[in-house]
């Protein structure tokens, strides 16, 4: 009940801009521009966890972008899924570009499957929705309108409890998430051979969550015909994680080519 009530309220009641507070608009033109995907780029946390695929982010996680992500995730501003999904779609396009260069030409009609990183069940109950899944659905719809055959497969599940990630460092996050995700029973058939799988989330910090999601999908491919992980895409990332913003190693350069 909480989820649909908040969504309805957001549609019919006057609101202020989530990013800057401008009156009577959910997201003003200036703040929406920050989510346009114009700043999209390859990101790589340092140090990056083992198994992390190529990751593209649409925006820097600061200012209006940070406020929009948090308002959608924690404060039930569900209509923000639209602009956040548009930003995610831009990051997916960047990820596919990296995948095309690294893994063969993108074929017309080839299926794209977005696999959202799931929230823990207790978080879904507390928030009234699963933020990454909602944004993924909006992104997939936008990609289809652009002519990219795309769908969402929410096949990842938590198989054991994990602690709250807030306040944990990179090593603690890796330990907290190790072996925590798995592809649900019957989920492998929703990831057909030949499809390109892009893991999606709202924000990347240390990369531990996306690395664990990639491990789970790769494990599901053993003994089953499962599409390959082309990479990962997120709405936003910290400024220091964008590869273009720092002196890069040859490994980082190759990962984004």
N, C-alpha and C positions, 0 to 999 in steps of 0.2 A: 504493500500500500504506500509506503513511504516514497518509493521510486516514482510511481505514476503521479502522485500528488505533487511532488516537487517539479516534475516535468511540466504538468499542466499549469502550475503557478508561474513557472518561468515564461510560459507562452502568453499568458493573459495579464500579468501584473507588471506595472512599470518597474524597470530595473535601471541601474547605472552601469556604465561600462566596467567590465571586470578588471580591465587593465589600468585605466586611468581615472575612473570615477565620473566620466562625462555622463550627463543626465539622459535618462530615458533611452538608452541603447545598450544592448547586451555586450557589444564589442564595437567600438568606434573604428572609423576607417584607418586611423593611424595604428591602433593596436592590432587590427586585423592584418595589416601589412606585415607585421612581425611574424605572422603565421602563414605568410604567402608561399613559403618555400624558397624565397629568393636567396636565403642564407644557407640553404641545404649544403651539406658536405659530409665527407667521411670522418668518422670519429673513432678514436681508439684510446680507451683509458690507459693510463700509465701508472703501474704495470698492468697490462691486459691479462686476463685469466686465460689459461690454456683452453683451447676449443672454441674461443669466441670467433664467430664468423665476421665477415666484413659488415660493418654497421654504418648506416647513413642516418643523419638527424636533419630535421627540417629547420630547426631554429636553435638559438642559444637559450639555455634555461636561465633566464633572468628577466626582470622587469615584467612587462605585460604578459609575456609567454609563461613565466612561472606562475603568475596570478591566475591565468586561465586554466592551466593544468591543475592547480590546487583547487580552484573553485569547482571544476568538473569532478575531480576525484573525491574531495573531502567535504565539499559544501553543497553537493547535489545540484549544481548548475548544469543540468543535463542538456539543454539546448546548445551548450558549447561543444558538444560532440561533433557538430557540423564543421565549424572552423578548425577544430583540432584534427578531425578526420581528413580535411583537405590538406592540412600540413603533413599528416602522416602519408597521404597518397603521394605527395611530392618527394618525401624521403624514400618511399618504395620505388618510385621511378629512378631515383639516383642509385639505389641498391641494384636494380635490374641492369642499369648501365654498367656497373662494376661486374655484375654476373655475366653480362654479354661478353665483355672483354676477356673475362677469365674463363668462361665456360661455353663458348660457342654462340652463334647468332640466335637471337630471339626469333622463334618461328611464328608466323601468323597463325592465330588460333590456339597457340600453346597456352595451357591453363596456368593461372597464377593462384596459389592458395596462401592466404594470410593466416598464420597461426598465432593467435594472441597469447601472451604470457598470462596465466590465470592468477587472479588474486586468491588468497586463502579464503576458505569458506566463511570464517568468522568476520573477515573484512567485508566480504560481499553482504553479509547480513547487516553489519553495522552501517555500511554506506547505502545499502539499498540497490546497488548495481555493481557490475564488474567494469571498471573504467576502460581497461585495455580492449575488452571485447566490444564495448559500445563504440569506441573510436575506430576499431578495425572495421566494423560494419559500415560506418560512415565513409571510411577510406575506400572500401571495396566498391560501394555504390558509385563513388566519384570516378574510380578507375574504369568501371563498366561503361559509364557515360562517355568516357574518353576512348572507348573502343578496346580496352584491355580486359579479356575474359578473366574475371576475378571472383573469388568467393572466400568466405571465412570458414575455417574448420577449427572449432574450439575443442581440440582433442587432448590437450594437456591437462593433467590433474595432479594435485598434490597427493603423494602416497604416504607422507608422514608429516607431522606438525613441524613448523619452522618458527623461529623466534622473530619478533619484530626487527626489521633491518635497520631502523633508525638508530644512529649512534654507533653502528658497527663499522669497523674498518674493512679494507679489501679482503684481508685474509679471513677475518671472522665471517664475512658474508659468504665467501666460498665454502667455508666449513659448514655454515648454517644451511646452505642450499644443496650441498653435495648429495646426490641421489634422491632429492625431494620431489622431482617431477617425473612423470611417466606418461606415455600415450595411453589413453583409456582403452578398455577392451572394445574392439571393433573400430578403433580410431584409425588404424593403419589403412583401412579400405577407403578412407576419406582423403588419403594422401597418395593418389595414384601415381604409378610410375610414369615418368614423362612430365609430370607437373613440376613447376618451380615453387618451392616453399620459401616464403619470407616470414621470419619470426617478427612479431611486432609488439611494441610496448609504448607507454607514454613517455618515459624518461629513462635514460641510461646514466648510471653513476659509476660503479666499479666494473660493470659488465658481467658480474657473477650470475645474475638472473638469466640473461640471454645465453651465456655459456652453458648453463645447466639445461635450459630449454633445448638448445642445439644438441646436447648430449642425449637427451631423451628421444628426440626425433631420429637421430642417427641410430640409436639402439633399436628403435622400432623397425628400422629398415633391415635388420639382420633376419634373414629367413622370410622376408616379405618384400613385395614389390612396392616400394615407397619412393615418392619423388625426392629430389635432392634439395638440400638446403642451399638456396642461392645467396642467402645473407639475412640481415636483420635491418629493421627500420624503426625509428622512434620519432616522436614529435620533437623532443628537445634533448640537449646534452649540455653539460657545463662547458663554458668557453674554452678552458684549457684542454679539453679532450678532442677538439677539432684538429685534425692532422695539419691543416693549412696554417694553424696558429702557432706552430712550434717547429723547431728543427727536428726533422724526422729521421728515423733510422731507415736503412734500405728495406728492412722487413716491413715496416709500416708503409713505405711508399709502394711496395709491391702489393700489399693487401688491398690498396685502394685503386689499383690499376686494372 
